[in-house]
Amino acid sequence: MDIAVIGSNMVDLITYIDKMPKKGETREAPNFEMGCGGKGANQAVAAAKMGASVTMLTKVGDDIFADNTIKNLKKYEINTEFVQKVPGVASGAAPIFVDANSENRILIIKGANQYISPEDIDQAAEKLKKCRLLVLQLEIPLPTIYHAIEFGNRHHIPIIFNPAPATKELDFKYISMCDFVVPNEIELEMITGMPVETDKETRNAAFVLLQKGVKNVIVTLGRRGVLWVTSNDIRRFDAYQVKAVDTTGAGDAFIGCFAHSFVRNGNVAQAIQRAQAFAALSVTRKGTQISYPDVKELSAFLEG
């Protein structure tokens, strides 16, 4: 197994809007789509579409969405032996609003995701010990994330941590144990309490994470590209220029592709560049997981 993703799954309820309604106002929206999402599942699918062998540890409810979520993961050949149903609980859901500028606003209802526990990691330990990379995010309980980080360190498994949705409650005793911390600029601002409007401000905020013990900070900046900061170096990667249609799930696309590329050859810079291209392609299409390209499409894009 290449990658284990311990994280969330959601049902994405995507509404495309011309303008957000005001208080008390009802507006007609031009389009609606429903699909499979959740940061953990998105990242798992992105890695799997690139050819990685992926195991997903997550929980679904016992509603009409549960079986479809499991079926969707299996479609991408993701190992689902550690996807459990929680009786009497709804599956996670994410109402998403995409405006005319292709920017999104997202609400999340964690549902069954909040029942993912440290004990679930222990029960899957024999399988998880065999992975080459562990991927974590913040749509599941913090104690479970911290337990997963300790597990990864104990078994010498590199960890990618995506602090999203961001929270100020992070304990950097654990976060500093991760090999890669990958926030976007909004998440970086929230977890450091520092402004990130300019490149200089973004670098300064990233340095705060280094001072707390983080080894690699990779900040995704959308149209501004990607910033990779270590104690020895700062590297800036320009964004690919594409016409964005829907930016939902682009950060997850980046992380999933980065995870696969890093596991494959250990070259961080190359993995960042490949992940940027993967994410750029994803925003040219509507939806989340359904917008992610396959290996052939990504190769053609990079060659072009």
C-alpha positions in Angstrom: 0.0 0.0 0.0 1.3 3.4 -0.9 -1.0 5.8 1.0 -3.4 5.7 3.9 -5.9 8.5 4.2 -7.5 8.9 7.6 -10.2 11.5 7.1 -13.7 12.6 6.1 -16.1 11.9 3.4 -19.1 14.2 2.4 -22.0 14.4 0.0 -21.3 17.5 -2.0 -24.5 19.5 -2.7 -23.2 22.1 -5.2 -25.3 25.1 -6.2 -24.0 27.4 -8.9 -25.2 31.0 -8.3 -25.0 34.3 -10.1 -25.3 36.2 -6.8 -25.7 35.2 -3.1 -29.2 36.1 -1.8 -29.6 38.8 0.8 -31.3 38.2 4.1 -34.9 37.2 3.5 -34.4 37.0 -0.3 -35.1 34.1 -2.6 -33.1 33.8 -5.8 -33.2 31.3 -8.6 -29.9 29.4 -9.2 -28.9 28.4 -12.7 -27.6 24.9 -11.8 -27.2 22.2 -9.1 -25.1 19.1 -8.9 -24.7 16.4 -6.3 -21.5 14.4 -5.9 -19.1 12.6 -3.6 -16.7 14.8 -1.6 -15.1 15.4 1.8 -11.5 16.4 2.1 -10.2 13.0 3.0 -12.1 11.2 0.3 -11.2 13.9 -2.3 -7.5 13.5 -1.5 -7.8 9.7 -1.6 -9.5 9.8 -5.0 -6.9 12.2 -6.4 -4.1 10.0 -5.4 -5.8 6.9 -6.7 -6.5 8.5 -10.1 -2.8 9.1 -10.4 -2.2 5.4 -9.8 -1.5 5.2 -6.1 -2.6 2.2 -4.0 -4.8 3.9 -1.4 -6.6 2.7 1.8 -9.3 5.0 3.3 -10.2 5.0 7.0 -13.5 6.9 7.4 -17.1 6.5 8.6 -20.5 7.0 6.9 -24.0 7.1 8.3 -26.8 4.7 7.8 -28.7 6.9 5.3 -29.2 6.8 1.6 -25.8 8.4 0.9 -23.7 5.8 2.7 -23.7 3.0 0.2 -23.1 5.4 -2.7 -20.1 6.8 -0.9 -18.6 3.3 -0.4 -19.4 2.4 -4.0 -17.7 5.6 -5.2 -14.5 4.8 -3.4 -14.4 1.3 -4.7 -14.9 2.7 -8.2 -11.5 4.3 -7.9 -10.0 1.0 -6.5 -9.6 2.5 -3.0 -9.5 -0.1 -0.2 -12.7 0.4 1.9 -12.2 -2.3 4.5 -11.9 0.4 7.1 -15.0 2.4 6.0 -17.6 1.8 8.7 -21.3 2.7 9.0 -22.5 4.5 12.2 -26.1 3.4 13.1 -28.6 6.2 13.6 -26.3 8.9 12.3 -26.4 10.9 9.0 -23.5 10.9 6.6 -21.4 14.0 6.3 -22.7 16.6 3.9 -21.4 19.8 2.3 -23.6 22.5 0.8 -21.4 24.4 -1.6 -22.1 27.6 -3.4 -20.1 28.5 -6.5 -20.4 32.1 -7.7 -20.0 33.7 -11.2 -16.2 34.2 -10.5 -15.8 30.5 -9.8 -15.1 31.1 -6.2 -16.8 28.9 -3.6 -18.4 29.1 -0.2 -18.8 25.9 1.7 -20.7 24.7 4.8 -19.9 21.3 6.3 -22.0 19.0 8.4 -19.6 16.4 9.8 -22.2 13.7 10.5 -20.6 10.3 10.9 -17.2 11.8 10.4 -17.1 13.0 14.0 -17.3 9.4 15.1 -13.9 8.5 13.7 -11.9 7.6 16.8 -8.4 6.7 17.9 -9.6 3.2 18.5 -10.4 2.9 14.8 -6.8 3.6 14.0 -5.7 0.9 16.5 -8.0 -1.6 15.0 -6.6 -0.9 11.5 -3.0 -0.8 12.8 -1.6 -3.9 11.0 -2.7 -2.6 7.7 -1.8 1.0 8.3 1.8 0.1 9.4 2.4 -1.1 5.8 1.7 2.3 4.2 4.4 4.5 2.9 2.6 7.8 3.6 -0.2 9.0 5.9 -2.5 11.8 4.8 -4.6 13.8 7.4 -7.0 16.7 7.4 -9.3 18.5 9.9 -12.9 17.3 9.2 -12.5 14.6 11.9 -11.9 14.9 15.7 -8.6 16.4 16.8 -7.8 13.5 19.3 -8.1 11.1 16.3 -5.7 13.3 14.3 -3.2 13.5 17.1 -3.4 9.7 17.6 -2.8 9.2 13.9 0.3 11.5 14.0 1.7 9.6 17.0 1.0 6.3 15.1 2.9 7.6 12.0 5.9 8.7 14.1 6.0 5.5 16.0 6.1 3.5 12.8 8.3 5.9 10.9 5.7 6.8 8.3 5.9 10.2 6.7 2.8 12.4 7.3 1.1 15.1 5.2 -1.2 17.3 7.3 -3.7 19.6 5.7 -5.0 22.0 8.3 -8.4 22.4 6.7 -11.0 23.6 7.7 -8.6 25.7 9.8 -8.9 26.0 13.5 -6.9 28.0 16.1 -7.1 25.0 18.5 -4.3 23.1 16.9 -1.7 21.7 19.3 1.7 22.2 17.6 3.2 19.6 19.8 1.6 17.2 17.3 1.6 19.3 14.2 5.4 19.7 14.4 5.6 15.9 14.1 4.3 16.0 10.6 6.7 16.0 7.6 4.5 18.3 5.5 2.0 20.9 6.6 0.0 22.1 3.5 -2.4 25.0 4.1 -3.8 27.6 1.7 -3.3 31.2 2.6 -6.6 31.6 4.5 -5.7 28.5 6.6 -2.2 29.8 7.2 -3.6 33.1 8.4 -6.0 31.4 10.8 -3.5 29.0 12.4 -0.7 31.6 12.7 -2.8 34.7 13.4 -0.7 36.6 10.9 -1.6 38.5 7.6 -0.9 36.8 4.3 -1.9 39.5 1.8 1.6 39.7 0.2 4.3 37.2 -0.6 6.4 38.7 2.2 3.6 38.3 4.7 3.0 34.7 3.6 6.7 33.9 4.0 6.7 35.4 7.5 3.6 33.4 8.5 5.2 30.2 7.1 8.3 30.9 9.2 6.2 30.9 12.3 5.3 27.2 11.5 9.0 26.4 11.0 9.7 28.0 14.4 7.1 25.7 15.9 9.0 22.7 14.5 7.3 22.0 11.2 9.8 20.6 8.6 8.1 21.6 5.4 5.4 24.2 4.8 3.8 24.1 1.4 1.3 27.0 1.0 -1.1 26.8 -1.9 -2.0 30.3 -3.1 -4.4 29.7 -6.0 -3.7 32.1 -8.8 -0.5 33.2 -7.0 1.0 29.7 -7.2 2.7 27.7 -4.4 5.3 28.6 -1.8 7.5 25.9 -0.3 9.4 26.9 2.8 11.9 24.9 4.8 14.6 26.0 7.3 17.1 26.0 4.5 15.3 27.3 1.5 12.3 29.2 0.1 10.9 28.2 -3.3 8.1 29.8 -5.3 6.2 28.0 -8.0 4.1 30.0 -10.4 0.6 28.9 -11.1 -0.6 27.3 -14.4 -2.8 29.8 -16.3 -6.2 28.2 -16.9 -9.8 29.5 -17.1 -11.4 28.5 -13.8 -14.9 27.2 -13.8 -15.2 25.8 -10.3 -12.4 25.8 -7.7 -14.1 23.4 -5.3 -11.8 20.6 -4.2 -8.7 22.1 -5.9 -6.7 22.1 -2.7 -7.6 18.4 -2.1 -6.6 17.7 -5.8 -3.2 19.2 -5.1 -2.6 17.2 -1.9 -3.7 13.9 -3.4 -1.5 14.3 -6.5 1.4 15.6 -4.4 1.1 12.5 -2.1 1.3 10.1 -5.0 4.2 11.9 -6.7 6.2 12.2 -3.5 5.7 8.5 -2.7 6.8 7.6 -6.2 10.1 9.4 -6.2 10.6 11.5 -3.1 11.3 14.6 -5.1 9.3 17.4 -3.4 9.8 20.1 -6.1 8.7 17.7 -8.8 5.7 16.6 -6.8 4.6 20.2 -6.2 4.8 21.0 -10.0 2.9 17.9 -10.9 0.3 18.6 -8.2 -0.1 22.2 -9.4 -0.9 21.0 -12.9 -3.4 18.4 -11.6 -5.2 21.1 -9.5 -5.2 23.5 -12.4 -6.9 21.0 -14.6 -9.5 20.3 -11.9 -10.7 23.9 -11.7 -11.5 23.9 -15.5 -14.4 21.6 -14.8 -17.4 21.6 -12.5 -17.7 19.4 -9.4 -15.1 18.0 -7.0 -13.9 14.4 -7.5 -15.5 14.3 -11.0 -13.3 17.2 -12.1 -10.1 15.4 -11.3 -8.1 14.4 -14.4 -6.6 10.9 -15.0 -3.0 10.1 -15.8 -3.4 10.5 -19.5 -5.1 13.9 -19.3 -2.5 15.2 -16.8 0.4 14.0 -19.0 -1.1 15.7 -22.1 -1.5 18.9 -20.1 2.1 18.9 -18.9 3.4 18.1 -22.4 1.3 20.9 -23.9 
